[in-house]
Amino acid sequence: MSIQGLATTPSHFAGIPRAKTAILSGRIPHPLDAFRRTGLQRVLAAARNAIHGDIQGQTEATAAQKAASTVVLDTVVAVIQSAITKGMLDGFIEVQPATGGANVMVAGIRTVEGDRLRAALAAVPDSTVATSVALDSTETAGVTIHEVAVPEDLQADFAVLFGDTQIVLVGTSADAAWCAAGPGALAALKSAIASHSTPTDAQPDPVFVDLSVKVGPWLKVLDNQLGADEGAADRKLALKAFAQGKDTLQLQLRRDGKRVVGRTTLGTGILRFLGKKMAEFSKENFE
């Protein structure tokens, strides 16, 4: 019965084109049956309690900052809970190369009363997150766009992927929440919203989970974070292998009648790294 509910309705974001050069491309139009709704609500409640405990445990934060952080947390959780209750898990993300070696990211997720997220953004500057927010910076096709500055402790890693633009755009509307970052983020976000708003004759896609990741750029961020910590040699070896390209990992799940079929595809660059590791292991242990 659960499988029969899959791939029956087009994604809310079906009109948004995929980026051919994406380093990350994902789609998940997945209806939630009663079993999954119950499970996700429990996971969400447990996550909320754990994060709230972390907020309260921050000894250097003031009571006002903890209160503001709780407002942010509870507002976001309430919006997610509403979407789960309606049985919706529908989102997309596209990250593709832009000018100057940086990348531009656009993402969206289906919501119920998603415009309530504005209240969460308004509370961020007074919370334990040390950053600023510019509310209502612009509006397009019924989506209000806000600007959130990247916290200082995340700026170095953010710059590796998205360049010097240290701003994340967040769009709020009744039926969707949006996010964009990187060079030309505003134009990319407006284009995605316009494509989403354009009526389409899209049919339900039998693929209900579709994820494609170019591993190299993300490993570069991880290597930048970890530095000389354990595993540095393996990361350097992998980055060298991935520099030659074809380092994409793809995962798909699709409905095929009364069953679900999965497929995973590894680029030859990933196989190149695995081959180098096998050769290294053989040399160290068998020669």
C-alpha positions as CSV (number, residue, x, y, z in Angstrom):
1,M,0.0,0.0,0.0
2,S,2.9,2.4,0.8
3,I,4.5,1.7,-2.6
4,Q,1.3,2.3,-4.4
5,G,1.3,5.9,-3.1
6,L,4.7,6.7,-4.6
7,A,5.1,8.6,-7.8
8,T,1.4,9.5,-8.1
9,T,1.7,13.4,-7.9
10,P,4.1,15.7,-9.7
11,S,6.6,17.5,-7.5
12,H,5.8,21.0,-6.4
13,F,9.1,21.9,-8.0
14,A,8.7,19.9,-11.3
15,G,9.1,23.0,-13.5
16,I,12.6,23.8,-12.2
17,P,15.2,22.5,-14.7
18,R,18.2,20.5,-13.6
19,A,21.7,21.9,-13.9
20,K,23.8,19.8,-16.2
21,T,27.0,20.8,-14.5
22,A,25.8,20.5,-10.9
23,I,28.1,19.4,-8.2
24,L,25.0,18.5,-6.2
25,S,21.5,17.8,-7.6
26,G,18.7,16.3,-5.6
27,R,15.0,15.7,-5.9
28,I,12.7,14.0,-3.4
29,P,9.0,14.1,-4.1
30,H,8.0,11.5,-1.5
31,P,4.5,11.2,-0.1
32,L,4.3,10.1,3.5
33,D,1.9,7.4,4.6
34,A,0.6,7.1,8.2
35,F,3.5,4.9,9.3
36,R,6.2,7.3,8.0
37,R,4.4,10.4,9.3
38,T,4.3,8.9,12.8
39,G,7.9,7.9,12.7
40,L,9.1,11.3,11.4
41,Q,7.1,13.2,14.0
42,R,8.8,11.2,16.7
43,V,12.2,11.8,15.3
44,L,11.5,15.5,14.9
45,A,10.3,15.7,18.5
46,A,13.4,14.0,19.8
47,A,15.6,16.2,17.7
48,R,13.8,19.3,19.0
49,N,14.3,18.2,22.6
50,A,18.0,17.5,22.0
51,I,18.7,20.8,20.4
52,H,16.7,22.6,23.1
53,G,18.9,20.9,25.7
54,D,22.0,22.1,23.9
55,I,20.6,25.7,23.8
56,Q,19.9,25.6,27.5
57,G,23.3,24.2,28.2
58,Q,25.2,27.1,26.7
59,T,26.7,28.7,29.8
60,E,27.9,31.8,28.1
61,A,24.5,32.6,26.6
62,T,22.1,35.0,28.3
63,A,18.5,34.1,29.2
64,A,17.3,36.4,26.4
65,Q,19.5,34.7,23.8
66,K,18.3,31.3,24.9
67,A,14.7,32.4,24.7
68,A,15.2,33.8,21.2
69,S,16.9,30.6,20.1
70,T,14.0,28.6,21.4
71,V,11.6,30.8,19.3
72,V,13.7,30.0,16.2
73,L,13.8,26.3,17.0
74,D,10.1,25.9,17.9
75,T,8.9,27.9,14.8
76,V,11.0,25.8,12.4
77,V,9.8,22.6,14.1
78,A,6.2,23.7,13.9
79,V,6.4,24.4,10.2
80,I,8.1,21.0,9.5
81,Q,5.5,19.3,11.7
82,S,2.7,20.8,9.6
83,A,4.2,19.6,6.4
84,I,4.7,16.1,7.8
85,T,1.1,16.0,9.1
86,K,-0.1,16.8,5.5
87,G,2.0,13.9,4.3
88,M,4.5,16.0,2.3
89,L,8.2,15.4,1.8
90,D,8.9,17.4,-1.4
91,G,12.1,19.3,-2.0
92,F,15.0,20.0,-4.4
93,I,18.5,21.3,-4.4
94,E,20.9,22.4,-7.2
95,V,24.5,23.5,-6.6
96,Q,26.4,24.4,-9.8
97,P,29.7,26.1,-10.8
98,A,29.5,29.9,-11.1
99,T,32.0,32.6,-12.0
100,G,35.4,32.8,-10.3
101,G,35.6,29.1,-9.3
102,A,32.7,29.5,-6.8
103,N,29.3,27.8,-6.9
104,V,25.7,29.0,-6.7
105,M,23.1,27.0,-4.7
106,V,19.3,27.1,-5.0
107,A,17.0,24.9,-2.9
108,G,13.4,24.6,-1.9
109,I,11.1,22.5,0.2
110,R,7.3,22.2,0.3
111,T,5.7,23.7,3.4
112,V,2.4,24.5,5.0
113,E,2.2,28.1,6.3
114,G,5.9,28.5,5.4
115,D,5.6,32.3,5.8
116,R,5.6,31.7,9.5
117,L,9.4,31.1,9.1
118,R,9.8,34.9,9.0
119,A,9.2,35.0,12.7
120,A,12.1,32.5,13.2
121,L,14.4,34.7,11.0
122,A,13.4,37.8,13.0
123,A,14.5,36.1,16.2
124,V,18.0,35.0,14.9
125,P,19.9,38.2,15.7
126,D,18.9,38.0,19.3
127,S,19.7,34.3,19.6
128,T,22.8,32.3,20.4
129,V,23.7,32.5,16.6
130,A,26.0,35.4,16.2
131,T,24.8,36.8,12.9
132,S,22.5,39.5,11.3
133,V,19.3,39.2,9.3
134,A,17.9,41.7,6.8
135,L,14.1,41.0,6.6
136,D,12.0,41.6,3.5
137,S,14.8,42.6,1.3
138,T,12.8,41.9,-1.9
139,E,9.8,40.1,-3.1
140,T,9.1,38.0,-6.3
141,A,6.0,36.0,-7.3
142,G,4.6,35.9,-3.8
143,V,7.9,34.9,-2.2
144,T,9.4,37.3,0.3
145,I,13.2,37.1,0.3
146,H,15.4,37.8,3.4
147,E,19.2,38.1,3.8
148,V,21.0,36.1,6.4
149,A,24.7,36.8,7.1
150,V,26.9,33.7,7.4
151,P,28.2,33.3,11.0
152,E,31.8,34.2,11.4
153,D,32.9,30.7,12.4
154,L,31.4,29.2,9.2
155,Q,32.7,31.8,6.8
156,A,35.9,30.1,5.8
157,D,34.2,26.8,4.8
158,F,31.4,28.8,3.2
159,A,33.9,30.6,1.0
160,V,35.4,27.4,-0.3
161,L,32.1,26.5,-2.0
162,F,30.4,29.9,-2.5
163,G,33.1,32.5,-2.8
164,D,33.3,35.8,-1.0
165,T,29.5,36.4,-0.9
166,Q,28.9,35.8,2.8
167,I,25.1,36.0,2.5
168,V,22.4,33.3,2.4
169,L,19.0,34.2,0.8
170,V,16.0,32.7,2.5
171,G,12.6,32.9,0.7
172,T,9.3,32.4,2.6
173,S,5.8,31.9,1.3
174,A,2.7,30.0,2.3
175,D,3.5,26.8,0.3
176,A,7.3,26.7,0.1
177,A,10.6,27.8,1.7
178,W,13.5,28.7,-0.5
179,C,17.3,29.1,0.0
180,A,20.1,30.4,-2.3
181,A,23.8,31.4,-1.9
182,G,26.8,32.2,-4.0
183,P,27.5,34.5,-7.0
184,G,24.3,35.5,-8.7
185,A,22.2,33.9,-6.0
186,L,19.3,36.3,-6.2
187,A,19.0,35.9,-10.0
188,A,19.2,32.1,-9.7
189,L,16.5,32.1,-6.9
190,K,14.2,34.4,-8.9
191,S,14.6,32.1,-11.9
192,A,13.8,29.0,-9.9
193,I,10.7,30.7,-8.4
194,A,9.5,31.8,-11.8
195,S,10.0,28.3,-13.2
196,H,8.1,26.8,-10.3
197,S,5.3,29.3,-10.8
198,T,5.0,28.5,-14.5
199,P,2.1,26.0,-15.1
200,T,3.5,22.7,-16.4
201,D,2.0,19.6,-17.8
202,A,4.4,17.5,-15.8
203,Q,3.5,13.9,-15.1
204,P,4.4,12.1,-11.9
205,D,8.0,11.0,-12.1
206,P,8.5,7.3,-11.2
207,V,11.8,8.3,-9.6
208,F,11.0,9.6,-6.1
209,V,14.6,9.9,-4.8
210,D,17.2,11.2,-7.2
211,L,20.6,12.4,-5.9
212,S,23.7,13.2,-7.8
213,V,26.9,14.4,-6.0
214,K,30.2,15.4,-7.5
215,V,32.4,14.2,-4.6
216,G,35.6,16.3,-5.1
217,P,34.3,19.8,-4.2
218,W,32.6,18.5,-1.0
219,L,35.7,16.5,0.0
220,K,37.7,19.7,-0.4
221,V,35.5,21.5,2.2
222,L,35.9,18.5,4.6
223,D,39.7,18.5,4.0
224,N,39.8,22.2,4.8
225,Q,38.0,21.6,8.1
226,L,40.0,18.6,9.2
227,G,43.5,19.8,8.1
228,A,46.2,17.4,9.3
229,D,43.8,15.3,11.4
230,E,43.5,11.5,11.0
231,G,42.7,10.5,7.4
232,A,44.5,13.5,5.8
233,A,46.6,11.2,3.5
234,D,43.5,9.4,2.2
235,R,41.8,12.7,1.6
236,K,44.8,14.0,-0.4
237,L,44.9,10.8,-2.4
238,A,41.2,11.0,-3.1
239,L,41.4,14.7,-4.1
240,K,44.2,13.8,-6.5
241,A,42.1,11.0,-8.1
242,F,39.0,13.2,-8.3
243,A,40.9,16.1,-9.9
244,Q,40.8,14.1,-13.2
245,G,37.0,14.2,-13.2
246,K,34.2,11.7,-13.3
247,D,33.9,11.7,-9.5
248,T,30.1,11.6,-9.4
249,L,28.0,9.4,-7.2
250,Q,24.3,9.0,-8.2
251,L,21.5,7.3,-6.3
252,Q,18.0,6.7,-7.6
253,L,14.9,5.1,-6.2
254,R,12.0,4.6,-8.5
255,R,8.6,2.9,-8.4
256,D,8.2,0.0,-10.8
257,G,4.7,-1.3,-10.4
258,K,4.3,-2.8,-7.0
259,R,8.0,-2.7,-6.1
260,V,10.8,-0.1,-5.6
261,V,14.0,-0.4,-7.7
262,G,17.2,1.3,-6.6
263,R,20.3,2.1,-8.6
264,T,23.7,3.4,-7.5
265,T,26.2,4.7,-10.1
266,L,29.9,5.4,-9.3
267,G,32.0,7.5,-11.6
268,T,35.3,6.2,-12.8
269,G,37.1,8.8,-10.7
270,I,35.7,7.2,-7.5
271,L,36.8,3.8,-8.8
272,R,40.2,5.3,-9.6
273,F,40.6,6.3,-5.9
274,L,39.5,2.8,-4.7
275,G,42.0,1.2,-7.0
276,K,44.8,3.4,-5.7
277,K,43.8,2.5,-2.1
278,M,43.8,-1.2,-3.0
279,A,47.3,-0.8,-4.6
280,E,48.6,1.0,-1.5
281,F,47.2,-1.7,0.8
282,S,48.8,-4.4,-1.3
283,K,52.2,-2.7,-1.3
284,E,52.1,-2.2,2.5
285,N,50.9,-5.7,3.4
286,F,52.0,-8.1,0.7
287,E,55.3,-6.9,-0.6
